[in-house]
Amino acid sequence: MSSETVAVQKPAVDLKIIFFLIFFVAGLLVGFLNPWAPSLSPLGHKVLMGLIFAIGLWVFKPWGIPFSVSGCLLLMICLFYGISPNIVFAGFTSSALWVLIPALFFGFVLVKTGLGKRLSYLVIKSFKPSYFTLILAWVVIGLLLSAATPSIAVRVAIVMPLALSCVEVCQLEKGSKGRALILLTAWAMALLPGTGWLTGALWGPIVMGMYNAVPGLEGVITFSTWSKVALLPIEIMSVLLIVGGYFVLKPEKSISVSKEVFEEEYVKLGPMSREEKATAVILALCFVLFATSQIHQIPDAATCLGALFALTATGVIKTQDLSTGISWDLVIFVGVAMSLGTIFASAGVSEWLASVLVPLLSPITGNSWLFVFAMIFILFIWRFLDIAVLIPTMAILIPILPQIATTYGIDPLVWITLFVMAGNCFFMSYQNMFALVGEAIIGDKGWTPKQISMYGLVYLVACIIALLVAVPYWNGLGLFN
């Protein structure tokens, strides 16, 4: 009689839950033991407890709890312990949130009407296929889509299927450097260049809202000030990434496909619809108003809300689209993040954080070069842990920026570029949610983990070189005193 060994498979331990429980216990200890009393009030400890809970939920997402619901837990704790509702929900009345909501619908209509796809093919078919011209085409496409919508997720959703079709039409082999070069360039150009101006990515409304929630930082960020400090280094970094990426992922063979192939794909789209024309006119007008806001003084929120009305009045956005067209999970999450500044100030957390963290920066603040490069390396390394697009970290640092400015003479605007550069890093796919979006779209037909890591290292080098230009430029603007 033969015996059979039956392997009983035990359920794997969910490390996400274990790591969250560590945060949960740490939060309870902070909330009820009051370790930093009397410097921090009992209410401040309770707010920190809620923040620790929320960070644990945001980073590890146990049980698949959405970012918005985790943020609601933090708001509930603040309300429970007596913080006024007008303070707890301050982020939801911020003008920045009302820039964000219509802007997300801009991305939705680009996909719904097919305008985003048409713009992309219009650019691609204008060039004779080669690595140089295709890279140039994706740069132009990225800039056009960034001008049309700040939603990076939408831009990636538009670009990646087209980029995949492009590499397959060009017969670039799966896993090859040439294939990875085109796909990663298309993805990066959808992600990065638009972060150089306020409405070119969701970074703008989010960071502006978090700044506006902090006493002393209200109104600091505008389209003009964001562009003044961030546009030059971000665009230099983007150019260097394109050049460096080409040499690191230098293709083995050239592309041998005719221009007519892409022209045929464009013809298949058919004539431009009424909805596409309306969307193109409305979004183009929006960008012009954003760029000239210093002249006409129309608030960006008013421009965005007016555009949302116009898109609905022209029938591009339907009633049913209002509930399904955008991610309300993202909207609520951002509203929570924008509320943290006022919550921290009310509970005394900002003052306490300043007393703790500001002195820690003293060794690197005596020199603008040392400060910028020390902070960018710290933030890049920290991003291996803070995978929630740096928002938890910004929630801690932004409330103390006025104190840093007063103590060390570092203008709060300097931090914009540092936050954006570190927040977009992608040594590994898990660090960048938009890399995960791109990989979900192209599946196993895209880049390899080694290739995106190499591209991520090129991105780091590009950021460093761009900052070598930015530091004297910022000094010339008087941002270091």
C-alpha positions as CSV (number, residue, x, y, z in Angstrom):
1,M,0.0,0.0,0.0
2,S,1.5,3.3,-1.1
3,S,1.2,6.3,1.1
4,E,0.7,9.8,-0.2
5,T,1.9,13.0,1.4
6,V,-0.8,15.7,1.4
7,A,0.7,19.2,1.7
8,V,-1.6,21.4,3.7
9,Q,-1.1,24.9,2.5
10,K,-1.4,27.4,5.4
11,P,-2.7,30.8,4.6
12,A,0.1,33.2,4.1
13,V,0.6,35.9,6.7
14,D,-0.5,39.3,5.3
15,L,2.5,41.5,6.0
16,K,0.4,44.6,5.2
17,I,-1.8,43.9,8.1
18,I,1.2,43.2,10.4
19,F,2.9,46.5,9.4
20,F,-0.4,48.4,9.8
21,L,-0.8,46.9,13.3
22,I,2.6,48.2,14.2
23,F,1.5,51.7,13.2
24,F,-1.8,51.2,15.1
25,V,-0.1,50.2,18.3
26,A,2.4,53.1,18.0
27,G,-0.6,55.5,17.4
28,L,-2.3,54.2,20.6
29,L,0.9,54.7,22.6
30,V,1.3,58.3,21.4
31,G,-2.4,59.1,21.8
32,F,-2.8,57.9,25.4
33,L,0.6,58.0,27.0
34,N,1.3,61.6,25.8
35,P,5.0,61.1,25.5
36,W,5.8,64.7,24.5
37,A,3.8,66.5,27.2
38,P,3.9,69.3,28.2
39,S,5.4,70.5,24.9
40,L,2.5,69.0,23.0
41,S,-1.1,69.1,24.4
42,P,-3.2,66.0,24.9
43,L,-5.3,67.2,21.9
44,G,-2.1,67.4,19.8
45,H,-1.2,63.8,20.8
46,K,-4.7,62.6,19.8
47,V,-4.2,64.3,16.4
48,L,-0.8,62.6,16.0
49,M,-2.5,59.3,16.9
50,G,-5.0,59.8,14.1
51,L,-2.2,60.8,11.7
52,I,-0.2,57.7,12.5
53,F,-3.3,55.5,12.0
54,A,-3.9,57.2,8.6
55,I,-0.3,56.9,7.4
56,G,-0.3,53.2,8.3
57,L,-3.5,52.8,6.3
58,W,-2.3,54.9,3.3
59,V,1.1,53.2,3.0
60,F,0.1,49.6,3.5
61,K,-3.7,49.6,2.5
62,P,-4.7,46.6,4.7
63,W,-8.0,45.0,3.8
64,G,-8.0,47.2,0.6
65,I,-9.3,50.2,2.5
66,P,-9.4,53.2,0.0
67,F,-7.3,56.3,0.7
68,S,-10.4,58.4,1.2
69,V,-11.9,56.2,3.9
70,S,-8.6,56.1,5.8
71,G,-8.6,59.8,5.7
72,C,-12.1,59.9,7.0
73,L,-11.0,58.0,10.0
74,L,-8.5,60.7,10.8
75,L,-11.2,63.4,10.4
76,M,-13.5,61.4,12.7
77,I,-10.8,61.3,15.4
78,C,-10.3,65.0,15.2
79,L,-14.0,65.7,15.4
80,F,-14.4,63.2,18.3
81,Y,-11.8,65.0,20.4
82,G,-13.4,68.4,19.9
83,I,-11.8,70.1,17.0
84,S,-14.3,72.4,15.2
85,P,-15.9,71.1,12.0
86,N,-14.9,74.3,10.1
87,I,-11.3,73.5,10.9
88,V,-11.5,69.7,10.3
89,F,-13.1,70.2,6.9
90,A,-11.1,73.3,5.9
91,G,-9.5,71.5,3.0
92,F,-12.9,70.9,1.4
93,T,-13.6,74.6,1.2
94,S,-10.2,75.4,-0.3
95,S,-10.2,76.9,-3.7
96,A,-7.5,74.4,-4.7
97,L,-10.0,71.5,-4.3
98,W,-12.3,73.3,-6.7
99,V,-9.5,73.6,-9.2
100,L,-8.9,69.8,-8.8
101,I,-12.5,68.6,-9.3
102,P,-13.1,70.3,-12.7
103,A,-9.6,69.5,-13.7
104,L,-10.2,65.8,-13.2
105,F,-13.3,66.1,-15.5
106,F,-11.0,67.7,-18.1
107,G,-9.1,64.4,-18.2
108,F,-12.3,62.5,-18.4
109,V,-13.6,64.4,-21.5
110,L,-10.2,63.9,-23.2
111,V,-10.8,60.1,-23.0
112,K,-14.6,60.2,-23.6
113,T,-14.5,62.3,-26.7
114,G,-11.3,60.7,-28.1
115,L,-9.6,64.1,-28.3
116,G,-6.6,62.9,-26.4
117,K,-6.1,60.0,-28.8
118,R,-6.6,62.2,-31.8
119,L,-4.0,64.7,-30.5
120,S,-1.5,61.9,-30.0
121,Y,-1.9,60.4,-33.4
122,L,-1.9,63.8,-35.0
123,V,1.6,64.4,-33.5
124,I,2.9,60.9,-34.3
125,K,1.9,60.9,-37.9
126,S,3.7,64.2,-38.5
127,F,7.1,62.5,-38.1
128,K,9.0,59.9,-40.1
129,P,9.4,57.0,-37.7
130,S,12.8,56.7,-36.0
131,Y,13.8,56.6,-32.3
132,F,14.6,60.3,-32.4
133,T,11.4,61.4,-34.0
134,L,9.2,59.1,-31.8
135,I,10.9,60.4,-28.7
136,L,10.2,63.9,-29.9
137,A,6.6,63.0,-30.7
138,W,6.0,61.8,-27.1
139,V,7.5,65.0,-25.7
140,V,5.1,67.0,-27.7
141,I,2.2,64.8,-26.8
142,G,3.1,65.0,-23.1
143,L,3.2,68.8,-23.2
144,L,-0.1,69.0,-25.1
145,L,-1.9,66.6,-22.7
146,S,-0.3,68.4,-19.7
147,A,-1.8,71.7,-21.0
148,A,-5.2,70.0,-21.4
149,T,-5.5,68.2,-18.1
150,P,-3.6,68.0,-14.8
151,S,-4.7,64.4,-14.3
152,I,-1.5,62.3,-14.8
153,A,-3.5,59.1,-14.5
154,V,-5.7,60.2,-17.4
155,R,-2.6,61.1,-19.5
156,V,-1.0,57.8,-18.8
157,A,-4.3,56.0,-19.6
158,I,-4.3,57.9,-23.0
159,V,-0.7,57.5,-23.8
160,M,0.2,54.0,-22.8
161,P,-2.2,52.1,-25.2
162,L,-1.0,54.3,-28.0
163,A,2.7,53.8,-27.1
164,L,2.1,50.0,-27.0
165,S,0.5,50.1,-30.4
166,C,3.4,52.2,-31.6
167,V,6.1,49.7,-30.5
168,E,4.2,46.8,-32.0
169,V,3.7,48.6,-35.3
170,C,7.4,49.3,-35.3
171,Q,8.0,45.5,-34.6
172,L,10.2,46.2,-31.5
173,E,10.8,42.9,-29.7
174,K,9.4,42.3,-26.3
175,G,12.0,42.9,-23.6
176,S,14.3,44.9,-26.0
177,K,15.9,48.1,-25.1
178,G,14.3,49.9,-28.0
179,R,10.8,48.9,-26.9
180,A,11.5,49.9,-23.3
181,L,12.9,53.3,-24.4
182,I,9.8,54.2,-26.4
183,L,7.4,53.0,-23.7
184,L,9.3,54.6,-20.8
185,T,9.7,57.9,-22.7
186,A,6.0,58.0,-23.5
187,W,5.1,57.3,-19.8
188,A,7.7,59.8,-18.4
189,M,6.6,62.6,-20.7
190,A,3.0,62.1,-19.6
191,L,4.2,62.3,-16.0
192,L,7.0,64.9,-15.7
193,P,7.1,68.0,-17.9
194,G,3.6,69.3,-16.7
195,T,4.8,69.4,-13.1
196,G,6.7,72.6,-14.1
197,W,3.6,74.7,-14.0
198,L,0.7,74.9,-11.5
199,T,-2.1,73.3,-13.6
200,G,0.1,70.8,-15.5
201,A,-0.3,68.1,-12.9
202,L,-2.3,67.3,-9.8
203,W,0.8,68.3,-7.8
204,G,-0.2,71.9,-8.3
205,P,-3.7,71.9,-6.8
206,I,-2.7,69.5,-4.0
207,V,0.4,71.4,-2.9
208,M,-1.3,74.8,-3.3
209,G,-4.1,73.6,-1.1
210,M,-1.8,72.3,1.6
211,Y,0.1,75.6,1.5
212,N,-3.0,77.7,1.7
213,A,-4.1,75.8,4.8
214,V,-1.1,76.9,6.7
215,P,-1.1,80.4,8.4
216,G,1.6,82.5,6.7
217,L,1.5,80.5,3.4
218,E,-1.9,81.6,2.1
219,G,-1.6,82.8,-1.4
220,V,2.1,82.0,-1.7
221,I,1.5,79.6,-4.6
222,T,0.1,81.0,-7.8
223,F,0.5,80.0,-11.5
224,S,3.2,82.6,-11.7
225,T,5.2,81.7,-8.6
226,W,5.0,78.0,-9.3
227,S,6.3,78.5,-12.8
228,K,9.0,80.9,-11.6
229,V,10.6,78.4,-9.3
230,A,9.8,75.0,-10.9
231,L,9.5,75.4,-14.6
232,L,13.3,75.8,-15.3
233,P,14.6,72.8,-13.2
234,I,11.7,70.5,-14.2
235,E,12.1,71.1,-17.9
236,I,15.9,70.8,-17.7
237,M,15.4,67.5,-15.8
238,S,13.0,66.3,-18.5
239,V,15.4,67.0,-21.3
240,L,18.3,65.3,-19.4
241,L,16.1,62.3,-18.7
242,I,15.2,62.0,-22.5
243,V,18.9,62.2,-23.5
244,G,20.2,60.0,-20.6
245,G,17.4,57.4,-21.2
246,Y,18.4,57.1,-24.8
247,F,22.0,56.3,-24.0
248,V,21.2,53.9,-21.2
249,L,18.5,52.1,-23.2
250,K,20.3,52.6,-26.6
251,P,18.4,50.4,-29.1
252,E,20.2,47.6,-30.8
253,K,18.7,48.3,-34.3
254,S,16.9,51.1,-36.1
255,I,13.2,51.4,-36.9
256,S,12.1,50.4,-40.4
257,V,8.4,51.4,-40.6
258,S,6.9,53.9,-43.0
259,K,5.1,57.1,-41.9
260,E,2.0,55.9,-43.8
261,V,1.2,53.3,-41.1
262,F,0.5,56.0,-38.5
263,E,-1.4,58.1,-41.0
264,E,-3.7,55.2,-41.6
265,E,-4.4,54.9,-37.9
266,Y,-5.2,58.6,-37.7
267,V,-7.7,58.3,-40.7
268,K,-9.4,55.4,-38.8
269,L,-10.5,58.0,-36.1
270,G,-12.8,59.6,-38.6
271,P,-13.8,63.3,-38.7
272,M,-13.6,65.4,-35.6
273,S,-16.9,65.3,-33.7
274,R,-18.8,68.3,-32.2
275,E,-17.9,67.1,-28.7
276,E,-14.2,67.0,-29.6
277,K,-14.3,70.5,-31.1
278,A,-16.1,71.9,-28.0
279,T,-13.7,70.2,-25.7
280,A,-10.6,71.5,-27.6
281,V,-11.9,75.1,-27.6
282,I,-12.8,75.1,-23.9
283,L,-9.6,73.5,-22.7
284,A,-7.5,75.7,-24.9
285,L,-9.2,78.8,-23.5
286,C,-8.7,77.5,-19.9
287,F,-4.9,77.1,-20.5
288,V,-4.7,80.7,-21.9
289,L,-6.6,82.0,-18.8
290,F,-4.3,80.1,-16.5
291,A,-1.2,81.4,-18.1
292,T,-2.5,85.0,-18.1
293,S,-4.1,85.1,-14.6
294,Q,-1.6,87.8,-13.5
295,I,-3.1,90.1,-16.1
296,H,-6.9,89.5,-15.8
297,Q,-6.9,88.4,-12.1
298,I,-9.5,85.7,-12.7
299,P,-9.0,83.0,-10.0
300,D,-8.0,79.6,-11.4
301,A,-10.9,78.0,-9.5
302,A,-13.3,80.3,-11.3
303,T,-11.8,79.4,-14.7
304,C,-12.1,75.6,-13.9
305,L,-15.6,75.9,-12.7
306,G,-16.7,77.9,-15.7
307,A,-15.1,75.3,-18.0
308,L,-17.0,72.5,-16.2
309,F,-20.2,74.4,-16.7
310,A,-19.4,74.9,-20.4
311,L,-18.5,71.3,-21.0
312,T,-21.8,70.3,-19.4
313,A,-23.9,72.9,-21.2
314,T,-22.4,71.8,-24.6
315,G,-23.4,68.2,-23.8
316,V,-19.9,66.8,-23.5
317,I,-20.4,65.9,-19.9
318,K,-23.7,64.2,-19.1
319,T,-25.6,64.0,-15.8
320,Q,-24.5,60.4,-15.2
321,D,-20.9,61.3,-15.9
322,L,-20.8,63.5,-12.7
323,S,-20.9,60.4,-10.5
324,T,-18.7,58.1,-12.5
325,G,-16.4,60.3,-14.5
326,I,-13.8,61.0,-11.9
327,S,-12.3,59.3,-8.9
328,W,-14.1,60.7,-5.9
329,D,-11.8,58.6,-3.7
330,L,-9.0,60.8,-4.9
331,V,-11.0,64.0,-4.3
332,I,-11.8,63.1,-0.7
333,F,-8.2,62.0,0.0
334,V,-6.9,65.3,-1.3
335,G,-9.5,67.2,0.7
336,V,-8.3,65.4,3.8
337,A,-4.6,66.2,3.0
338,M,-5.5,69.9,2.5
339,S,-7.2,70.0,5.9
340,L,-4.1,68.8,7.8
341,G,-2.5,72.2,8.0
342,T,-5.4,73.9,9.8
343,I,-5.9,70.8,12.0
344,F,-2.2,70.8,13.0
345,A,-2.3,74.6,13.7
346,S,-5.5,74.3,15.8
347,A,-4.2,71.4,17.9
348,G,-0.7,72.9,18.4
349,V,1.0,70.2,16.4
350,S,2.6,72.6,13.9
351,E,4.2,74.6,16.7
352,W,5.5,71.5,18.3
353,L,6.8,70.0,15.1
354,A,8.6,73.2,14.4
355,S,10.3,73.1,17.8
356,V,11.4,69.5,17.1
357,L,12.2,69.4,13.4
358,V,13.5,72.9,12.7
359,P,16.6,72.5,14.9
360,L,17.4,69.2,13.2
361,L,17.8,71.0,9.9
362,S,20.4,73.4,11.3
363,P,23.5,71.4,10.1
364,I,22.4,71.7,6.4
365,T,20.9,75.2,6.3
366,G,24.0,77.3,6.3
367,N,24.6,76.9,2.6
368,S,22.0,76.8,-0.1
369,W,23.9,74.1,-2.1
370,L,24.2,71.8,0.9
371,F,20.6,72.3,1.9
372,V,19.1,71.5,-1.6
373,F,21.2,68.4,-2.2
374,A,21.0,67.1,1.3
375,M,17.2,67.4,1.2
376,I,16.7,65.9,-2.2
377,F,18.8,62.8,-1.2
378,I,16.8,62.5,2.1
379,L,13.5,62.8,0.3
380,F,14.5,60.3,-2.4
381,I,15.6,57.8,0.2
382,W,12.5,58.4,2.2
383,R,10.3,57.6,-0.8
384,F,11.2,53.9,-0.4
385,L,9.0,54.1,2.7
386,D,6.5,56.9,1.9
387,I,4.8,55.3,-1.1
388,A,1.7,57.5,-0.8
389,V,3.1,60.1,-3.3
390,L,4.9,61.9,-0.5
391,I,1.6,63.4,0.8
392,P,2.1,62.1,4.4
393,T,5.5,63.7,4.5
394,M,4.3,67.0,3.0
395,A,1.5,67.0,5.6
396,I,4.2,67.0,8.3
397,L,6.7,69.4,6.7
398,I,4.5,72.0,5.0
399,P,3.0,73.3,8.3
400,I,6.6,74.1,9.6
401,L,7.8,75.9,6.4
402,P,7.0,79.4,7.8
403,Q,9.2,78.6,10.8
404,I,12.0,77.3,8.6
405,A,11.7,80.5,6.5
406,T,11.9,82.7,9.6
407,T,14.8,80.8,11.2
408,Y,17.0,79.9,8.2
409,G,15.8,82.3,5.4
410,I,14.7,79.5,3.1
411,D,11.7,80.6,1.0
412,P,8.8,78.1,1.1
413,L,8.7,78.1,-2.7
414,V,12.0,76.3,-2.8
415,W,10.4,73.2,-1.5
416,I,8.0,72.9,-4.4
417,T,10.6,71.5,-6.8
418,L,12.1,69.2,-4.1
419,F,8.7,67.7,-3.3
420,V,7.8,67.2,-6.9
421,M,11.1,65.7,-7.9
422,A,11.1,63.3,-5.0
423,G,7.4,62.5,-5.2
424,N,7.8,61.4,-8.9
425,C,10.8,59.1,-8.3
426,F,10.6,55.5,-9.5
427,F,13.6,53.3,-8.7
428,M,11.0,50.6,-8.3
429,S,7.4,50.5,-9.7
430,Y,5.8,50.4,-6.2
431,Q,7.2,53.8,-5.4
432,N,5.2,55.5,-8.2
433,M,1.5,54.9,-8.5
434,F,1.6,56.1,-12.1
435,A,4.2,53.5,-13.0
436,L,1.8,50.9,-11.6
437,V,-1.0,52.4,-13.8
438,G,1.2,52.2,-16.8
439,E,2.2,48.6,-16.1
440,A,-1.4,47.6,-15.5
441,I,-2.3,49.0,-19.0
442,I,0.5,47.4,-21.0
443,G,0.8,44.2,-18.9
444,D,3.8,41.9,-19.6
445,K,4.3,43.6,-23.0
446,G,6.2,46.6,-21.5
447,W,9.5,47.2,-19.7
448,T,11.3,44.9,-17.3
449,P,11.9,45.7,-13.6
450,K,15.6,46.2,-14.5
451,Q,14.8,48.6,-17.3
452,I,12.6,50.9,-15.1
453,S,15.2,50.8,-12.3
454,M,17.9,51.9,-14.8
455,Y,15.6,54.7,-16.1
456,G,14.9,55.7,-12.5
457,L,18.6,56.1,-11.8
458,V,18.8,58.3,-14.9
459,Y,16.0,60.3,-13.5
460,L,17.9,60.8,-10.2
461,V,21.0,62.0,-12.1
462,A,18.8,64.3,-14.2
463,C,17.3,65.8,-11.1
464,I,20.7,66.4,-9.6
465,I,22.1,68.1,-12.7
466,A,18.9,70.2,-13.0
467,L,19.3,71.4,-9.4
468,L,22.9,72.4,-10.1
469,V,21.3,75.0,-12.4
470,A,18.4,75.7,-10.1
471,V,20.4,76.6,-7.0
472,P,22.2,79.7,-8.4
473,Y,18.9,80.6,-10.2
474,W,17.0,80.5,-6.9
475,N,19.8,82.5,-5.2
476,G,19.3,85.1,-8.0
477,L,15.6,85.2,-7.2
478,G,16.4,85.9,-3.5
479,L,14.9,82.6,-2.3
480,F,17.8,82.0,0.1
481,N,18.5,84.7,2.5
